[in-house]
């Protein structure tokens, strides 16, 4: 099955199909997001890979060389951002292949890679499957606790349980 998966860099011609694939499942991934990713890819700030299974769009991942998370930024740890695989394309190794590509590229410039992971599970699985995948791949919490909008959370305060409430993980690449 893995030989039927193609992974390559994002190109402008991908944008409409990617946005539409996510729109069909109710996820807000407008073309403007991928246009911004493409612009950042062209400037060298971010790398974006898309996966296709049997010629159909399946998912994507981005690698941001300079993280917004202060701890990663201070240590020059590149960040995997926005790994998404369509629900109908999961359990085929696509997410792992996308991560392989991002990790391999990150290893050319860094000994460590980082990723922020949301805390909730939902109808589509939320972040539960991602949390398990990253731990299986050797990612460990960075020890700095949970952040909200990239800022440390304060014990006793309340925070929305949304995509901005994140636990950060790192992995040694070499």
C-alpha positions as a Markdown table, in Angstrom:
| # | Residue | x | y | z |
|---|---|---|---|---|
| 1 | Unk | 0.0 | 0.0 | 0.0 |
| 2 | Unk | 2.8 | 2.4 | 0.8 |
| 3 | Unk | 4.1 | 2.2 | -2.8 |
| 4 | Unk | 0.7 | 3.8 | -3.8 |
| 5 | Unk | 1.4 | 6.8 | -1.7 |
| 6 | Unk | 3.2 | 9.8 | -3.3 |
| 7 | Unk | 4.7 | 12.6 | -1.2 |
| 8 | Unk | 6.0 | 15.8 | -2.9 |
| 9 | Unk | 6.3 | 19.5 | -2.2 |
| 10 | Unk | 3.2 | 21.7 | -2.4 |
| 11 | Unk | 2.6 | 23.4 | -5.7 |
| 12 | Unk | 0.1 | 26.1 | -6.6 |
| 13 | Unk | -2.0 | 23.7 | -8.6 |
| 14 | Unk | -2.7 | 21.6 | -5.4 |
| 15 | Unk | -4.4 | 24.4 | -3.5 |
| 16 | Unk | -8.0 | 24.3 | -4.8 |
| 17 | Unk | -8.2 | 20.5 | -4.5 |
| 18 | Unk | -6.8 | 20.5 | -0.9 |
| 19 | Unk | -9.1 | 23.2 | 0.3 |
| 20 | Unk | -12.1 | 21.5 | -1.3 |
| 21 | Unk | -11.2 | 18.1 | 0.2 |
| 22 | Unk | -11.2 | 19.6 | 3.7 |
| 23 | Unk | -14.3 | 21.7 | 3.0 |
| 24 | Unk | -16.2 | 18.4 | 2.1 |
| 25 | Unk | -15.6 | 17.1 | 5.6 |
| 26 | Unk | -16.4 | 20.4 | 7.3 |
| 27 | Unk | -12.9 | 21.5 | 8.2 |
| 28 | Unk | -12.0 | 25.1 | 7.5 |
| 29 | Unk | -8.9 | 25.1 | 5.4 |
| 30 | Unk | -9.4 | 28.0 | 2.9 |
| 31 | Unk | -7.2 | 28.4 | -0.2 |
| 32 | Unk | -5.7 | 31.5 | 1.5 |
| 33 | Unk | -4.0 | 29.2 | 4.1 |
| 34 | Unk | -2.3 | 27.2 | 1.5 |
| 35 | Unk | -1.4 | 30.3 | -0.6 |
| 36 | Unk | 0.3 | 31.6 | 2.6 |
| 37 | Unk | 2.1 | 28.3 | 3.1 |
| 38 | Unk | 3.3 | 28.4 | -0.6 |
| 39 | Unk | 4.6 | 31.9 | -0.1 |
| 40 | Unk | 6.5 | 30.8 | 3.0 |
| 41 | Unk | 7.8 | 27.8 | 1.2 |
| 42 | Unk | 9.1 | 30.0 | -1.6 |
| 43 | Unk | 10.8 | 32.3 | 0.9 |
| 44 | Unk | 12.4 | 29.3 | 2.7 |
| 45 | Unk | 10.5 | 29.9 | 6.0 |
| 46 | Unk | 8.4 | 26.7 | 5.8 |
| 47 | Unk | 8.4 | 23.5 | 3.8 |
| 48 | Unk | 5.1 | 21.8 | 2.8 |
| 49 | Unk | 4.6 | 18.3 | 1.6 |
| 50 | Unk | 1.4 | 16.8 | 0.3 |
| 51 | Unk | 0.5 | 13.2 | 0.1 |
| 52 | Unk | -1.6 | 11.5 | -2.5 |
| 53 | Unk | -2.9 | 7.9 | -2.3 |
| 54 | Unk | -3.7 | 6.4 | -5.7 |
| 55 | Unk | -3.7 | 9.9 | -7.2 |
| 56 | Unk | -6.1 | 11.3 | -4.7 |
| 57 | Unk | -5.2 | 14.0 | -2.2 |
| 58 | Unk | -4.7 | 12.4 | 1.3 |
| 59 | Unk | -3.0 | 14.8 | 3.6 |
| 60 | Unk | -0.1 | 17.3 | 4.2 |
| 61 | Unk | 2.4 | 18.4 | 6.7 |
| 62 | Unk | 4.5 | 21.6 | 7.1 |
| 63 | Unk | 7.9 | 22.2 | 8.7 |
| 64 | Unk | 8.5 | 25.7 | 10.0 |
| 65 | Unk | 12.2 | 26.5 | 10.5 |
| 66 | Unk | 11.5 | 29.1 | 13.2 |
| 67 | Unk | 8.8 | 28.2 | 15.6 |
| 68 | Unk | 6.5 | 30.7 | 17.3 |
| 69 | Unk | 6.8 | 28.7 | 20.5 |
| 70 | Unk | 9.4 | 30.7 | 22.6 |
| 71 | Unk | 11.3 | 27.6 | 23.9 |
| 72 | Unk | 11.7 | 26.1 | 20.4 |
| 73 | Unk | 12.6 | 29.5 | 18.9 |
| 74 | Unk | 15.3 | 30.2 | 21.6 |
| 75 | Unk | 16.9 | 26.8 | 20.8 |
| 76 | Unk | 16.5 | 26.9 | 17.0 |
| 77 | Unk | 14.3 | 23.8 | 17.1 |
| 78 | Unk | 12.2 | 23.5 | 13.8 |
| 79 | Unk | 8.6 | 22.7 | 14.3 |
| 80 | Unk | 6.3 | 20.3 | 12.6 |
| 81 | Unk | 3.1 | 22.2 | 12.1 |
| 82 | Unk | -0.3 | 21.3 | 10.8 |
| 83 | Unk | -0.1 | 17.6 | 10.0 |
| 84 | Unk | -3.4 | 16.6 | 8.6 |
| 85 | Unk | -4.6 | 13.4 | 7.0 |
| 86 | Unk | -8.2 | 13.1 | 5.7 |
| 87 | Unk | -10.2 | 10.8 | 7.9 |
| 88 | Unk | -11.0 | 8.4 | 5.0 |
| 89 | Unk | -7.2 | 8.1 | 4.3 |
| 90 | Unk | -6.1 | 7.2 | 7.9 |
| 91 | Unk | -4.6 | 3.9 | 9.1 |
| 92 | Unk | -2.6 | 3.6 | 5.9 |
| 93 | Unk | 0.7 | 5.0 | 7.1 |
| 94 | Unk | 0.3 | 8.4 | 5.3 |
| 95 | Unk | 0.8 | 10.4 | 8.5 |
| 96 | Unk | 4.0 | 8.4 | 9.3 |
| 97 | Unk | 5.4 | 8.9 | 5.8 |
| 98 | Unk | 4.7 | 12.7 | 6.0 |
| 99 | Unk | 6.4 | 12.8 | 9.4 |
| 100 | Unk | 9.4 | 10.8 | 8.0 |
| 101 | Unk | 9.8 | 13.4 | 5.3 |
| 102 | Unk | 9.6 | 16.3 | 7.7 |
| 103 | Unk | 12.0 | 14.7 | 10.2 |
| 104 | Unk | 14.5 | 13.8 | 7.5 |
| 105 | Unk | 14.6 | 17.4 | 6.3 |
| 106 | Unk | 14.8 | 18.9 | 9.8 |
| 107 | Unk | 17.8 | 16.6 | 10.5 |
| 108 | Unk | 19.7 | 18.5 | 7.8 |
| 109 | Unk | 19.7 | 21.6 | 10.1 |
| 110 | Unk | 18.9 | 20.4 | 13.6 |
| 111 | Unk | 19.5 | 17.6 | 16.0 |
| 112 | Unk | 16.0 | 18.0 | 17.5 |
| 113 | Unk | 12.6 | 18.6 | 16.1 |
| 114 | Unk | 9.5 | 19.8 | 17.9 |
| 115 | Unk | 5.7 | 19.6 | 17.7 |
| 116 | Unk | 2.8 | 21.1 | 19.6 |
| 117 | Unk | -0.2 | 18.8 | 20.1 |
| 118 | Unk | -3.7 | 19.7 | 21.1 |
| 119 | Unk | -5.2 | 18.1 | 24.2 |
| 120 | Unk | -8.7 | 17.1 | 23.2 |
| 121 | Unk | -10.3 | 14.2 | 21.4 |
| 122 | Unk | -13.4 | 14.7 | 19.3 |
| 123 | Unk | -15.8 | 13.1 | 16.8 |
| 124 | Unk | -13.0 | 12.8 | 14.2 |
| 125 | Unk | -10.6 | 11.7 | 16.9 |
| 126 | Unk | -9.3 | 15.2 | 17.7 |
| 127 | Unk | -5.7 | 14.9 | 18.8 |
| 128 | Unk | -5.9 | 11.5 | 20.5 |
| 129 | Unk | -4.5 | 9.6 | 17.5 |
| 130 | Unk | -1.8 | 12.2 | 16.9 |
| 131 | Unk | -0.7 | 12.0 | 20.6 |
| 132 | Unk | -0.3 | 8.3 | 20.4 |
| 133 | Unk | 1.5 | 8.5 | 17.0 |
| 134 | Unk | 4.1 | 11.0 | 18.2 |
| 135 | Unk | 4.8 | 9.0 | 21.4 |
| 136 | Unk | 5.3 | 5.8 | 19.3 |
| 137 | Unk | 7.7 | 7.8 | 17.1 |
| 138 | Unk | 9.9 | 8.8 | 20.1 |
| 139 | Unk | 8.6 | 12.3 | 20.8 |
| 140 | Unk | 8.6 | 13.2 | 24.5 |
| 141 | Unk | 7.1 | 16.2 | 26.3 |
| 142 | Unk | 9.5 | 19.1 | 26.5 |
| 143 | Unk | 8.8 | 19.5 | 30.3 |
| 144 | Unk | 7.5 | 23.0 | 30.1 |
| 145 | Unk | 3.9 | 22.1 | 30.5 |
| 146 | Unk | 0.8 | 23.3 | 28.6 |
| 147 | Unk | 0.6 | 26.6 | 26.7 |
| 148 | Unk | -2.3 | 28.6 | 25.4 |
| 149 | Unk | -1.5 | 30.7 | 22.3 |
| 150 | Unk | 2.2 | 29.9 | 22.8 |
| 151 | Unk | 2.2 | 31.4 | 26.4 |
| 152 | Unk | 2.6 | 29.3 | 29.5 |
| 153 | Unk | -0.6 | 28.4 | 31.3 |
| 154 | Unk | -1.0 | 29.6 | 34.9 |
| 155 | Unk | -2.3 | 27.1 | 37.5 |
| 156 | Unk | -5.8 | 27.9 | 38.7 |
| 157 | Unk | -6.7 | 29.9 | 35.6 |
| 158 | Unk | -9.2 | 28.7 | 33.0 |
| 159 | Unk | -8.5 | 28.2 | 29.3 |
| 160 | Unk | -10.7 | 27.1 | 26.4 |
| 161 | Unk | -10.2 | 23.5 | 25.4 |
| 162 | Unk | -9.5 | 24.4 | 21.8 |
| 163 | Unk | -6.6 | 24.1 | 19.2 |
| 164 | Unk | -4.6 | 26.7 | 21.0 |
| 165 | Unk | -4.2 | 24.7 | 24.3 |
| 166 | Unk | -1.1 | 22.7 | 23.5 |
| 167 | Unk | 1.5 | 20.3 | 25.0 |
| 168 | Unk | 4.9 | 20.5 | 23.3 |
| 169 | Unk | 7.0 | 17.5 | 22.4 |
| 170 | Unk | 10.6 | 17.1 | 21.0 |
| 171 | Unk | 12.4 | 14.3 | 19.4 |
| 172 | Unk | 16.2 | 13.8 | 19.0 |
| 173 | Unk | 16.9 | 13.2 | 15.3 |
| 174 | Unk | 20.6 | 12.3 | 15.5 |
